[in-house]
Each structure stands twice: as C-alpha cells, then as structure tokens.
Amino acid sequence: MAPSPRARLSIDLDALAHNYHAIAAEAAGAETAPVVKADGYGLGAAPIARRLWTEGARTFFVARLEEGEALRAALSPRAARILVLDGFTAGSGPRMAAAGLTPVLNSLDQVAAASRFAIAAAVSQPCALQVDTGMNRQGLGLAQASALAQSDRLTGLEIELVMSHLGSGAVPEHERNRHQLAAFARVRALFPRAKASLAASAGAFLGPDYRFDLVRPGISLFGGGPQEQPDSRLRAVARLEAPILDIRHVAAGELIGYGATISAERATRVALVGAGYADGVIRATRRGGTAWAAGALRRLYIVDMDLTVVDLGEAEMQPGDMVELLGPHALLDDQARAAGSIAHECLVRLSSRAERIYLGADAKPPA
Ligand SMILES: *Cc1c(COP(=O)(O)O)cnc(C)c1O
C-alpha cells in the first residue's frame, strides 16, 4: 500500500536570507534585528535564527523567557544578543542571567524589579526600555519615562536600547506615524547614550526617519508585505502543499460540504485536497481564498479539519498531484486577507501535522 499522503510544509531558508538582506538594504545604516518570537512565527526559531546568524544578524527578539532560553541553546554563541519582549517578570532574573538574555522593560514595576535584582547580584544589568508613544500597548508612558530618566531608579541598570512600536506602520500616510515619530524623538533625547529602535517590518519600509539605530522585522522576514499586501521585494518562505486525495464532479447549484451555504456556481470538478484547518489552513479562507493547482489560482470552496475542496474546472490533475495552499503563488497576504486576518496569524497557525522540510543552506531541522 502506498504511504498515506501527507501535507508538506517547506520552509525556504534561502528565501529567508533573501528577505533579510532586502530589509537590511531598505534599512541601510541601521542594524536589522530579527524577531523570532512564537517559535519563529511558527516556522522553527532554531533553524531560522541559525540561518540569520550566518547571514550576519547579531541581535534577536523573542516574546517569552522560555523562547529566549531555547534560542540561546540553539544559537549558543554568546555574541548573539537576545532580547525578551515580555521583560523582567517575577523571578526571571536568575534565568535571564543564566541564559544571557536582555529584558525589554515595559513598566516602572519591571524597572524596579530589574534594578533590585542587579543591586542584589552586584552586577550591571543590561536592558532595553520600551516606551509607549501612542499605540497604547506595552511600554512606559512618556511622562513616566521622563521622570525615570531624571531619577535614581535606574541604579544597576544599563539601558542599551530605547524602543517603541508603531500602531499604524502598515499605512504609511497615517498621521499616527508622525505623532509617534515626534514622541519617540523626545524619548530618545532622555536616554542619549542608548541606541534607539522604532520600526518593526512595516516601519523598516517607511523611510530613513523611522530607522534609527535598529529595526525589528518579523513578518517581512517570512515574506509578509510591510503594508499587509504582497510585496515583490520579498519572497515566500513557507509553502504548504497537500496531495489531491480524490476528484469529484458536482452539478451546477449542488451544495458542497457541511451546512447548506456553499454551492457550485456551475458544473465543475472539485479536488479533495489532503490538508485542512488541523494543518493550519484557516477555515475562513474559503471566503475568497485560492489554491494554486495546475498552473493557476483556483477557488476554494471549503476548509474542513482534514480536507480542503478546490474548484479544478477542466484542469488536468490526478489524485496524488500536489496543490499549493500557501506559498509563492497562493500568497500569504492574499490568503490572510481572504480569511479576514493578517499574515502573522496565518503563519503561526501552521501546525506540526504537516511534514516539515527545510530547504536551503543550514537546512538542519531543530534536533
Ligand atoms: C512582534 C513585534 C515586532 C515584529 O513585528 P512584525 O510586524 O512581525 O515585523 C517588532 N517589535 C515588537 C515590539 C513586537 O512585538
């Protein structure tokens, strides 16, 4: 018996390297510091970061302490700087120190805890400071940052980086960007010896004013466009393909799948493709999403747990042929929009059920 056909997730590390250099060229003059939180946006933080290290990246961001510890083990060279966006949470000091992680301090409480830890350990604790310049998410307020800069509450702390995050970077003309930029200039003046960082993927493409010393791209490393639409400067890193399990005829008007909401517009042939939402294909993609089969983008009818139904029309395809559900043709940003989501969510949903293959140099999967 033939082995059970399986969905395949290929992760193209050469495309990742291309995107890294494309962003670095766009942000020339600033350091490009990859964000590999959430296991490298679901694609494997260890192989992703190792390849980026080979390409020249020296500073990395993760969200959680555990992600930082795992990344340190994967990268081993102490020369890599690893910043933890969650910051200095209760009891994390010894673990941060053991793994050589740098916390991003997000509140006065975190500043106080980190300072206490540094004083008790009689060390100078490197850290970054995040200031909220108008996104209303993480970070100290402007007034808090200003008071802090003039206080003695930073004893034991070495603020290496001041950073903030843009709320509307994907919309270049949005006035919020200019407001946040102006506020960030004031923050930067408070900590003149620290490096400065404002831009994630979107901001890295907003021009020289937004670059400062360091940019923090995540999604664009993986091919997501800075403006939430496909961008020809970037290549797809993740490609999800699955085999056709069966091909069926449906008559015009016949209902397809669960419920009674989706029917064929005309008599056609449909392919049952062996990947569904359990493999990370977002169910809502059926509203306008596509799949790439026999050299064309084709309509998706439904996404079930294990199956996706694709309109083949007259295309010459056989069971066993592979269909691309995400990748260089069925583009991340287009699929995300069809699903009413964003590229980030589409990537992190890719589950472990699909067989994973790393393509390109340093292509060893994590041990
Ligand atoms: C996640 C994150 C990034 C990366 O964002 P992308 O949109 O994926 O480029 C950068 N900075 C901070 C603070 C983040 O939380």
Residues whose N, C-alpha, C, O or C-beta is under 5 A from the ligand:
A	BS01	LIG	V35 H165 A200 S201 A202 R216 P217 G218 I219 S220
